[in-house]
Amino acid sequence: MRDGMAVEAEPPSQVLDNPQQEATRSFLARILGRSLVAAQA
């Protein structure tokens, strides 16, 4: 969620393993305490 809107619409496992949005990567990095690098398409 960002500004009240969902930023990812994939299954939870995909969002956690390979988030597509910078907002999701940033959130997960803060919560999980790890760096996330998304594959560039």
Sequence and secondary structure as in RCSB ss.txt:
>XXXX:A:sequence
MRDGMAVEAEPPSQVLDNPQQEATRSFLARILGRSLVAAQA
>XXXX:A:secstr
 BTTB S  S HHHHHHS  SHHHHHHHHHHHTS       
